[in-house]
Amino acid sequence: MIRYAVVGAGWISQTAFIPAVSVLENSKITAIVSGSPERARELAKKHDIDHVYAYEDFDELLASDIVDAVYIAVPNPLHATYAIQAAKAGKHVLVEKPIATSLPDADAMISTAKAAGVSLMTSYRLHHDVGTIAALQAIRDGRIGKPLFMSATFSFQSDAGNHRLDVEHWGGPLQDIGIYCINAARHIFEADPISVSAMSTRRSDDPRFANVDDSIAVTMRFPDNRLAQFYCSFGGYPVDSYQVVGTDGVVVMDPGFRFEQSMSMALKSRDENEYINFPHYDQFAGQIAYFSECIEQGKDPQPCGEEGLADLEILFAIERAAASGLPQQLALKKSRARPSERTLRMIKRVVA
């Protein structure tokens, strides 16, 4: 049984992570770390969690024998601080994406975890999702021929005052939801992009976007003349889908990224037409169960810290492209481990 501390008791922890752990046999939450201890105590009481700590008492928690691992869901700029602190104390780390807000911070997180002999995993829940794995497997099996082009749209209306709109938290649609599109494209093509271009918009008539872009459109070039494009927005009608066009067919995932609904896949080719509405499994529970298994068995988890670093490098290149109006080149990367049935865990979803 792996004992977790939830560091940051915001929406994602309350809605997804804590309920997910409640259905697992190999995981348990034993502590909450929060900047609002009173509200955290209410949350702890609701979910039968024994310990509550303030952020300034994090060292005290790490020095105790209360937790084996931490789930870090604090604002983006604080990811590295808490991850490094936990790793130095011998605690395993599951950190929300983006992994950090600078490349040196991400490198430090990875090197610290390795030096301490603990696992560091970036929270890409879709790597453990039945629909995502089915789509990737269909492409790998050649059911649409050679994949040539991926396009994605991920948008919704963000509420005023949401942390996603806070430039101090490295907010914005690219960092918050564009990262899903980047990660999906990398695994669809089983490669990292070699160049990126981007254009962003910022509405002057909407106070939500005083400090962050409302939308961004990105083109990524991959080896072997393959392209991916995505559009993400905090000011658009809710859309959550992607498609992959191959030489002999097309795969469409709609929805493709969110966890509140089950995934659906449509595949059309010269030889077949298939539509699958997948069961609604809990992506967070699958991710946590997998990470706990890796800790118990002494195996390196995927997606690891390097997976988070790969997307972070691309995020920064896209920011440079949008700011300059010029394509940005990226170094060709070595092959990486990919989501597969090995990372898939199908666990019934619960509602908070």
SVG drawing of the C-alpha trace seen along z (x, -y; Angstrom):
<svg xmlns="http://www.w3.org/2000/svg" viewBox="-20 -46 43 52">
<polyline fill="none" stroke="black" stroke-width="0.4" points="0.0,0.0 1.5,-3.3 0.7,-6.2 0.2,-9.6 0.2,-13.2 -1.8,-15.6 0.1,-18.8 -2.3,-21.5 -6.0,-20.9 -7.6,-22.7 -10.1,-21.6 -8.2,-18.8 -7.3,-17.2 -10.8,-17.4 -12.6,-16.4 -10.3,-13.8 -7.3,-12.7 -8.8,-12.1 -11.9,-10.3 -9.8,-8.2 -7.6,-6.9 -10.7,-5.9 -11.3,-3.0 -7.8,-1.6 -6.4,1.3 -2.7,0.3 -3.0,-3.4 -4.1,-5.5 -4.1,-9.3 -2.7,-9.9 -2.1,-13.6 -3.2,-16.9 -0.8,-19.9 -2.6,-23.1 -2.4,-26.9 -6.0,-26.8 -5.7,-24.4 -9.3,-25.0 -10.8,-24.0 -8.3,-21.2 -9.4,-19.8 -13.0,-19.7 -11.8,-17.9 -9.8,-15.5 -12.8,-14.8 -15.0,-14.1 -12.5,-11.6 -11.2,-10.1 -7.7,-11.5 -5.8,-11.5 -3.3,-14.4 -3.4,-18.0 -0.3,-20.2 0.2,-23.8 2.7,-24.5 5.2,-25.9 5.1,-22.6 6.0,-20.4 9.4,-19.6 7.7,-18.2 5.6,-15.9 8.5,-14.7 10.5,-13.9 7.7,-11.7 6.7,-8.1 3.3,-9.2 3.7,-9.1 5.7,-7.2 4.8,-9.5 3.5,-13.0 1.0,-14.2 1.9,-17.8 -0.9,-20.0 0.2,-23.4 0.5,-26.4 3.0,-25.6 5.9,-27.7 6.0,-25.8 6.2,-22.3 10.0,-22.1 10.2,-23.4 8.0,-20.8 9.2,-18.0 12.8,-18.5 12.1,-18.8 10.1,-15.6 12.7,-13.7 15.5,-14.7 13.5,-13.3 13.2,-10.0 9.5,-10.4 8.3,-9.4 6.8,-12.2 3.8,-12.4 3.7,-16.0 1.0,-17.7 1.9,-19.0 3.6,-21.1 6.3,-19.5 7.9,-22.9 8.2,-26.5 11.9,-26.4 14.2,-23.8 16.7,-24.1 14.0,-23.4 12.8,-20.3 16.4,-19.1 16.9,-19.6 13.7,-17.6 14.9,-14.7 18.5,-14.7 17.4,-15.0 15.0,-12.1 17.7,-9.9 20.2,-10.8 17.7,-10.0 16.6,-6.7 13.0,-7.7 10.4,-7.7 9.4,-10.9 6.3,-10.7 4.6,-13.5 0.8,-13.3 -0.2,-12.4 -3.5,-10.5 -4.2,-9.8 -1.3,-7.4 -3.4,-5.1 -6.7,-5.6 -8.4,-2.9 -9.5,-5.1 -6.1,-6.8 -4.3,-3.5 -6.8,-2.0 -6.3,-4.9 -2.5,-4.7 -2.6,-0.9 -4.8,-1.3 -2.3,-3.7 0.6,-1.4 -1.2,1.5 -1.3,-0.3 -5.1,-0.5 -5.0,-4.0 -1.8,-3.5 1.1,-5.8 0.0,-8.7 0.6,-12.0 -1.4,-14.7 -2.8,-15.3 -5.2,-18.1 -6.7,-19.0 -9.1,-21.5 -9.3,-22.0 -11.4,-24.9 -13.8,-26.1 -14.9,-29.3 -12.6,-29.8 -14.2,-31.5 -12.9,-34.9 -10.5,-34.6 -9.5,-31.1 -5.8,-30.2 -5.5,-29.3 -5.7,-33.1 -3.0,-34.0 0.3,-35.0 2.1,-34.6 1.2,-30.9 2.4,-30.6 -1.3,-30.4 -2.7,-30.5 -4.3,-28.0 -1.0,-26.8 0.4,-25.7 -2.8,-24.4 -4.5,-22.6 -2.2,-22.9 0.2,-20.5 -2.4,-17.7 -2.3,-18.3 1.5,-18.4 1.8,-15.1 -0.8,-13.4 1.0,-14.4 4.4,-13.2 3.0,-9.7 0.9,-9.5 4.0,-10.1 6.3,-8.3 8.7,-11.2 9.3,-14.7 8.8,-17.8 11.8,-19.3 10.2,-22.8 7.2,-24.8 5.3,-27.9 2.5,-29.7 0.1,-32.6 -1.7,-33.8 -4.5,-36.2 -5.4,-38.3 -8.8,-40.0 -8.6,-43.6 -12.4,-43.7 -12.4,-40.8 -10.9,-41.5 -10.2,-37.7 -7.4,-38.1 -5.6,-41.2 -2.5,-39.2 -2.7,-36.0 -3.6,-35.0 -7.1,-33.8 -6.2,-31.5 -3.2,-30.0 -2.9,-28.1 0.2,-26.0 1.8,-24.0 4.5,-21.4 6.7,-19.6 7.8,-16.1 10.4,-13.9 9.4,-12.3 7.3,-15.3 4.5,-14.8 2.6,-17.7 0.4,-18.4 -1.7,-21.5 -3.8,-22.4 -5.9,-25.3 -6.6,-25.8 -8.7,-28.6 -10.0,-29.8 -12.7,-31.8 -14.3,-29.4 -17.2,-27.0 -16.3,-23.7 -14.6,-21.5 -12.4,-18.5 -11.3,-16.4 -8.5,-15.3 -8.1,-13.5 -5.3,-11.7 -5.2,-11.4 -3.2,-8.6 -2.4,-7.4 -5.3,-4.9 -7.7,-6.2 -8.5,-8.5 -9.0,-8.2 -11.2,-10.7 -11.3,-10.9 -14.2,-13.0 -14.0,-13.6 -10.2,-13.2 -8.7,-14.8 -11.0,-15.5 -11.7,-13.0 -15.3,-13.9 -16.7,-11.9 -15.9,-8.6 -13.8,-8.6 -15.2,-7.8 -13.2,-6.7 -14.3,-6.6 -12.0,-4.9 -12.6,-5.0 -10.4,-3.4 -10.5,-1.7 -11.4,1.6 -13.4,0.8 -15.6,-1.6 -15.6,-1.3 -17.1,-3.3 -16.3,-2.6 -17.7,-4.4 -15.4,-3.2 -16.5,-2.5 -15.9,-5.4 -12.9,-4.3 -11.2,-6.6 -8.1,-7.9 -6.7,-9.2 -7.3,-5.9 -5.6,-4.1 -2.6,-6.5 -2.3,-6.3 -2.6,-2.5 0.1,-2.2 2.4,-4.6 1.9,-2.7 2.7,0.6 5.9,-0.9 6.9,-2.0 6.1,1.4 7.9,3.3 10.9,0.9 10.2,0.2 10.7,-3.1 7.4,-4.7 6.2,-6.1 5.6,-8.9 8.7,-9.8 10.3,-13.2 12.0,-13.2 8.6,-13.0 7.5,-16.2 10.8,-17.8 10.3,-17.0 6.9,-18.8 8.3,-21.7 11.0,-22.3 8.3,-22.3 6.1,-24.7 9.0,-27.2 9.7,-26.9 6.1,-27.6 6.1,-30.7 9.2,-31.9 7.5,-31.3 4.3,-33.1 6.3,-36.1 8.6,-36.4 6.4,-35.3 9.2,-33.0 9.5,-29.2 11.6,-27.7 13.9,-24.7 14.2,-21.9 16.9,-19.3 16.1,-15.8 15.5,-13.7 16.2,-10.0 13.3,-7.5 11.2,-7.4 9.0,-5.0 5.4,-5.3 2.0,-4.8 0.8,-1.2 -1.2,1.6 1.7,1.8 0.6,-1.5 -3.1,-1.0 -5.2,-0.4 -9.0,-0.1 -10.6,-1.1 -14.3,-2.0 -14.8,-5.8 -16.4,-7.3 -18.0,-10.7 -16.8,-13.1"/>
</svg>
